[in-house]
Amino acid sequence: MNQNKSVIYWLLSGCILIFIMVVVGGITRLTGSGLSMTDWHLVTDTLPPLTESAWQQAFEAYKQFPEYKLINVHNHFQLADYKFIYFWEWFHRFIARILGLVFVIPFIYFLIKKKLDPQTLKKCLILVCLGMLQGAIGWFMVLSGLQKNPDVSHFRLSLHLTWAFIIFAYTLWVALDLIYPQKTKVIFPLRNLSRVTLFFIILQIVYGGFVAGLDAGFIHNHWPLMSDGQFFHDSILLEKNNWISRFTEGKSGVQFVHRTLAYIVFFLILTLFIKSRKHTLSKTQKNGINSLIFIVFVQFLLGVSTLLLHVPIWLGVTHQAGAFFLLASMIFTLHKVTK
């Protein structure tokens, strides 16, 4: 580890910045700020408008798009309101720029200094590609809300969110490869179950994006049953779409899947915890599994509370942050029972 300490710190700092960026992205979504910046420039909009005339110009540009014309024009939306939503979207993009610089500049330095072994270099090049694609996905998402519909596509929002989680997970995995270079005996039953659990956590993140994009957390605010005392709400059956669309585009169906996946993830992690008791584990392996069972319990409580309280911003953001901690713990555990 000492030999690669600077590289490890670099990768972990990237993980922290991705975490911050996604949390700010959650605030951006929950405050309705995501469509406030109506174009994208790599350099020229690095700083927000600095004069009153520049602010007015940006506001006039915003007025030409559906969100203002169809929604905010009826809400007595003023320049001060626009400055508020502009800040969150600008801040989100600003952190993305900082993240790009934090990754690229040290990467070039480590490349010149030959601090990256061939395997790590390949993984870092993959990270570069993932990051560049994420920027394109982000703008692709915003474009969907700047046309006829004054809201972004929930499919594109979920893709943008999930891709950020994937970049985070992969960056953490590369860092863990350097922190724990020594090979340990693979515990196949725990490894296989951990892989299945990771798949369902990622799927749950995808559906978390669907819930956020459709505002599906603002309906059926009851637990453990959906509204009207139903486990499977009648409104899902009343949808005129096909069954796939009912569970990917309908608010009730999407919320039902998100609820169900929460139970599955909780059950899988509990099973992993119980099965781990049958094996002789190292301290780090035990720590990973113990952290998983604790975090999934907290995350479950956060999810239920967010639903029951009709998605207050602070709780919605905390729930999203909790997903990061759960994924990080899962990646750590999987790494420790795999290598």
C-alpha positions as CSV (number, residue, x, y, z in Angstrom):
1,M,0.0,0.0,0.0
2,N,2.8,2.4,0.9
3,Q,4.2,2.2,-2.6
4,N,0.9,3.3,-4.1
5,K,-0.3,5.6,-1.3
6,S,-0.6,8.7,-3.5
7,V,-2.5,6.8,-6.1
8,I,-4.9,5.4,-3.5
9,Y,-5.6,8.8,-2.0
10,W,-6.2,10.1,-5.5
11,L,-8.8,7.4,-6.3
12,L,-10.5,7.7,-2.9
13,S,-10.7,11.5,-3.3
14,G,-12.5,10.8,-6.6
15,C,-14.9,8.6,-4.7
16,I,-15.7,11.4,-2.2
17,L,-16.2,13.9,-5.0
18,I,-18.6,11.6,-6.9
19,F,-20.5,11.1,-3.6
20,I,-20.8,14.9,-3.2
21,M,-21.8,15.4,-6.8
22,V,-24.6,12.9,-6.6
23,V,-25.9,14.4,-3.3
24,V,-25.9,17.8,-4.9
25,G,-27.6,16.2,-7.9
26,G,-30.3,14.9,-5.5
27,I,-30.8,18.4,-4.2
28,T,-31.0,19.7,-7.7
29,R,-33.7,17.3,-8.6
30,L,-35.8,17.8,-5.4
31,T,-35.6,21.6,-5.8
32,G,-36.6,21.5,-9.4
33,S,-33.4,23.1,-10.5
34,G,-32.2,20.7,-13.2
35,L,-33.5,22.7,-16.2
36,S,-32.4,26.1,-15.1
37,M,-29.3,26.1,-17.3
38,T,-30.6,25.8,-20.9
39,D,-27.3,25.2,-22.6
40,W,-23.9,23.6,-21.9
41,H,-20.4,25.0,-22.5
42,L,-17.3,23.4,-21.2
43,V,-15.6,26.7,-20.2
44,T,-17.8,29.7,-20.5
45,D,-20.4,28.8,-17.9
46,T,-17.8,27.7,-15.3
47,L,-18.8,30.7,-13.3
48,P,-22.4,31.8,-12.8
49,P,-23.6,35.2,-14.1
50,L,-21.6,37.9,-12.4
51,T,-23.7,41.0,-13.2
52,E,-27.4,41.8,-13.0
53,S,-27.6,42.2,-16.8
54,A,-26.0,38.8,-17.2
55,W,-28.5,37.3,-14.8
56,Q,-31.4,38.9,-16.7
57,Q,-30.1,37.6,-20.0
58,A,-29.9,34.0,-18.6
59,F,-33.4,34.4,-17.1
60,E,-34.8,35.5,-20.5
61,A,-33.2,32.5,-22.1
62,Y,-34.8,30.2,-19.5
63,K,-38.2,31.8,-20.3
64,Q,-38.1,30.4,-23.8
65,F,-38.3,26.8,-22.6
66,P,-41.2,24.6,-21.5
67,E,-40.6,24.6,-17.8
68,Y,-41.1,28.3,-17.6
69,K,-43.8,28.6,-20.2
70,L,-46.0,25.7,-18.9
71,I,-45.3,25.7,-15.1
72,N,-43.3,28.6,-13.6
73,V,-45.0,31.4,-15.5
74,H,-48.1,30.6,-13.5
75,N,-46.2,30.6,-10.2
76,H,-45.2,34.3,-10.2
77,F,-41.6,33.1,-10.9
78,Q,-39.2,36.0,-10.5
79,L,-35.5,36.5,-11.0
80,A,-34.7,35.8,-7.4
81,D,-36.4,32.4,-7.8
82,Y,-34.4,31.7,-10.9
83,K,-31.1,32.5,-9.1
84,F,-32.0,29.9,-6.5
85,I,-32.6,27.1,-9.0
86,Y,-29.7,28.2,-11.2
87,F,-27.3,27.9,-8.2
88,W,-28.0,24.2,-7.6
89,E,-27.6,23.2,-11.3
90,W,-24.5,25.3,-11.7
91,F,-23.0,23.9,-8.5
92,H,-23.7,20.4,-9.7
93,R,-21.9,21.0,-13.0
94,F,-19.1,22.9,-11.2
95,I,-18.4,19.8,-9.0
96,A,-18.4,17.7,-12.1
97,R,-15.7,20.0,-13.6
98,I,-13.7,19.9,-10.4
99,L,-14.0,16.1,-10.5
100,G,-12.7,16.0,-14.0
101,L,-9.7,18.1,-13.1
102,V,-9.0,16.1,-9.9
103,F,-8.9,13.0,-12.0
104,V,-7.1,14.1,-15.2
105,I,-4.3,16.2,-13.8
106,P,-3.0,13.7,-11.3
107,F,-3.5,10.9,-13.9
108,I,-1.2,12.7,-16.3
109,Y,1.3,13.3,-13.4
110,F,1.2,9.6,-12.4
111,L,1.6,8.6,-16.0
112,I,4.7,10.7,-16.4
113,K,6.2,9.6,-13.2
114,K,5.4,5.9,-14.1
115,K,3.5,5.4,-10.8
116,L,0.8,3.3,-12.5
117,D,1.5,-0.4,-13.2
118,P,0.0,-1.8,-16.5
119,Q,-3.1,-3.2,-14.8
120,T,-3.9,0.0,-12.9
121,L,-3.3,2.0,-16.0
122,K,-5.8,0.0,-17.9
123,K,-8.4,0.4,-15.1
124,C,-7.8,4.2,-15.0
125,L,-8.3,4.5,-18.8
126,I,-11.6,2.7,-18.3
127,L,-12.4,5.3,-15.6
128,V,-11.6,8.1,-18.0
129,C,-14.0,6.7,-20.6
130,L,-16.7,6.2,-18.0
131,G,-16.4,9.8,-16.8
132,M,-16.5,11.2,-20.3
133,L,-19.6,9.2,-21.1
134,Q,-21.2,10.4,-17.9
135,G,-20.9,14.0,-19.0
136,A,-22.6,13.2,-22.3
137,I,-25.4,11.3,-20.5
138,G,-25.9,14.3,-18.2
139,W,-26.5,16.6,-21.1
140,F,-28.6,14.0,-22.9
141,M,-30.8,13.9,-19.8
142,V,-31.2,17.7,-19.6
143,L,-32.1,17.9,-23.3
144,S,-35.1,15.7,-22.7
145,G,-36.7,18.4,-20.5
146,L,-35.9,21.3,-22.8
147,Q,-38.2,20.3,-25.7
148,K,-41.9,19.6,-25.4
149,N,-42.1,18.1,-21.9
150,P,-41.0,20.4,-19.1
151,D,-39.4,17.5,-17.2
152,V,-36.5,15.2,-17.9
153,S,-37.0,11.6,-19.0
154,H,-37.0,9.4,-15.9
155,F,-35.2,6.8,-18.0
156,R,-32.4,9.2,-18.8
157,L,-32.3,10.5,-15.2
158,S,-32.0,7.0,-13.9
159,L,-29.2,6.2,-16.4
160,H,-27.3,9.3,-15.3
161,L,-27.8,8.5,-11.6
162,T,-26.9,4.8,-12.0
163,W,-23.9,5.5,-14.1
164,A,-22.5,7.8,-11.3
165,F,-22.9,4.9,-8.9
166,I,-21.2,2.5,-11.3
167,I,-18.2,4.9,-11.7
168,F,-18.0,5.3,-7.9
169,A,-18.1,1.5,-7.4
170,Y,-15.4,0.9,-10.0
171,T,-13.2,3.6,-8.7
172,L,-13.5,2.2,-5.2
173,W,-12.7,-1.3,-6.5
174,V,-9.5,-0.1,-8.2
175,A,-8.5,1.6,-5.0
176,L,-9.2,-1.6,-3.0
177,D,-7.0,-3.6,-5.4
178,L,-4.1,-1.3,-4.4
179,I,-4.9,-1.2,-0.7
180,Y,-5.2,-5.0,-0.5
181,P,-2.8,-6.3,-3.1
182,Q,-2.3,-9.7,-1.4
183,K,-4.5,-12.6,-2.5
184,T,-6.7,-14.4,0.0
185,K,-8.7,-17.6,-0.3
186,V,-12.0,-17.1,-2.3
187,I,-15.1,-17.9,-0.2
188,F,-17.2,-19.1,-3.1
189,P,-20.7,-19.2,-1.3
190,L,-20.3,-15.7,0.1
191,R,-18.8,-14.4,-3.2
192,N,-21.7,-15.7,-5.3
193,L,-24.3,-14.4,-2.9
194,S,-22.5,-11.1,-2.8
195,R,-22.6,-10.8,-6.6
196,V,-26.3,-11.5,-6.6
197,T,-26.8,-8.9,-3.8
198,L,-24.8,-6.3,-5.8
199,F,-27.0,-6.9,-8.8
200,F,-30.1,-6.2,-6.9
201,I,-28.6,-3.1,-5.2
202,I,-27.8,-1.7,-8.7
203,L,-31.3,-2.6,-9.9
204,Q,-32.7,-0.8,-6.8
205,I,-30.6,2.2,-7.7
206,V,-32.1,2.1,-11.2
207,Y,-35.6,2.1,-9.7
208,G,-34.7,4.8,-7.3
209,G,-33.9,6.9,-10.4
210,F,-37.3,6.0,-11.8
211,V,-39.1,7.0,-8.6
212,A,-37.2,10.3,-8.5
213,G,-37.9,11.0,-12.2
214,L,-41.6,10.2,-12.0
215,D,-42.1,11.8,-8.5
216,A,-43.5,8.4,-7.5
217,G,-42.5,9.0,-3.9
218,F,-45.4,11.5,-3.5
219,I,-48.1,8.9,-3.9
220,H,-49.1,5.8,-1.7
221,N,-47.4,7.4,1.3
222,H,-48.2,4.4,3.6
223,W,-46.2,1.5,4.9
224,P,-46.0,-1.5,5.0
225,L,-49.0,-1.6,2.6
226,M,-49.7,0.9,-0.2
227,S,-52.7,3.2,0.2
228,D,-56.2,1.7,0.7
229,G,-54.6,-1.1,2.6
230,Q,-53.3,-2.8,-0.5
231,F,-50.0,-4.6,-1.0
232,F,-50.4,-4.4,-4.7
233,H,-52.4,-1.3,-5.6
234,D,-55.4,-1.5,-7.9
235,S,-54.1,1.5,-9.9
236,I,-51.3,-0.7,-11.3
237,L,-54.0,-2.9,-12.9
238,L,-55.9,0.1,-14.2
239,E,-53.0,1.3,-16.3
240,K,-53.8,1.0,-20.0
241,N,-50.1,0.3,-20.9
242,N,-48.6,-3.2,-21.2
243,W,-47.2,-4.9,-18.2
244,I,-43.6,-3.8,-18.8
245,S,-44.7,-0.1,-19.1
246,R,-46.8,-0.5,-15.9
247,F,-43.6,-1.3,-14.0
248,T,-41.3,1.1,-15.7
249,E,-43.5,4.1,-16.5
250,G,-46.4,4.0,-14.2
251,K,-45.9,5.8,-10.8
252,S,-47.7,3.1,-8.8
253,G,-45.9,0.2,-10.6
254,V,-42.5,1.8,-10.2
255,Q,-43.1,2.5,-6.5
256,F,-44.2,-1.1,-6.0
257,V,-41.1,-2.5,-7.6
258,H,-38.9,-0.1,-5.6
259,R,-40.6,-1.3,-2.4
260,T,-40.3,-4.9,-3.3
261,L,-36.6,-4.6,-4.2
262,A,-36.0,-3.1,-0.8
263,Y,-37.3,-6.2,0.8
264,I,-35.2,-8.4,-1.5
265,V,-32.0,-6.5,-0.8
266,F,-32.6,-6.6,2.9
267,F,-33.3,-10.3,2.8
268,L,-30.2,-11.0,0.7
269,I,-27.9,-9.1,3.0
270,L,-29.5,-10.7,6.1
271,T,-28.9,-14.1,4.4
272,L,-25.3,-13.1,3.7
273,F,-24.8,-12.2,7.3
274,I,-26.2,-15.5,8.6
275,K,-24.2,-17.6,6.1
276,S,-21.0,-15.7,7.0
277,R,-21.3,-17.2,10.5
278,K,-20.5,-20.6,9.0
279,H,-17.1,-19.6,7.7
280,T,-13.9,-18.5,9.3
281,L,-13.4,-14.9,8.3
282,S,-10.7,-12.3,8.6
283,K,-11.3,-9.2,10.6
284,T,-11.8,-7.1,7.4
285,Q,-14.3,-9.6,6.0
286,K,-16.2,-9.5,9.2
287,N,-16.2,-5.7,9.2
288,G,-17.5,-5.6,5.7
289,I,-20.4,-7.9,6.4
290,N,-21.2,-6.3,9.7
291,S,-21.3,-2.9,8.1
292,L,-23.6,-4.2,5.4
293,I,-26.2,-5.4,7.9
294,F,-26.1,-2.1,9.8
295,I,-26.3,0.1,6.7
296,V,-29.1,-1.8,5.0
297,F,-31.1,-1.5,8.2
298,V,-30.6,2.3,8.4
299,Q,-31.2,2.6,4.7
300,F,-34.5,0.7,5.0
301,L,-35.6,3.0,7.8
302,L,-34.7,6.1,5.8
303,G,-36.6,4.8,2.8
304,V,-39.8,4.2,4.9
305,S,-39.4,7.5,6.6
306,T,-39.0,9.3,3.3
307,L,-42.2,7.8,2.0
308,L,-44.3,8.4,5.1
309,L,-43.2,12.0,5.3
310,H,-43.9,12.7,1.6
311,V,-40.2,13.1,0.6
312,P,-38.9,16.2,2.4
313,I,-35.8,17.4,0.6
314,W,-33.3,16.7,3.5
315,L,-34.6,13.1,3.9
316,G,-34.7,12.4,0.2
317,V,-31.1,13.5,-0.1
318,T,-30.1,11.5,3.0
319,H,-31.8,8.4,1.6
320,Q,-29.8,8.8,-1.7
321,A,-26.6,9.3,0.3
322,G,-27.5,6.1,2.2
323,A,-27.5,4.2,-1.1
324,F,-23.9,5.3,-1.6
325,F,-22.8,3.9,1.7
326,L,-24.7,0.7,1.1
327,L,-23.0,0.3,-2.3
328,A,-19.6,1.1,-0.9
329,S,-20.0,-1.5,1.8
330,M,-21.2,-4.0,-0.7
331,I,-18.2,-3.4,-3.0
332,F,-15.8,-3.7,0.0
333,T,-17.4,-6.9,1.1
334,L,-17.4,-8.4,-2.4
335,H,-13.8,-7.4,-2.8
336,K,-12.8,-9.1,0.4
337,V,-14.6,-12.4,-0.3
338,T,-13.4,-12.5,-3.9
339,K,-9.6,-11.8,-3.7
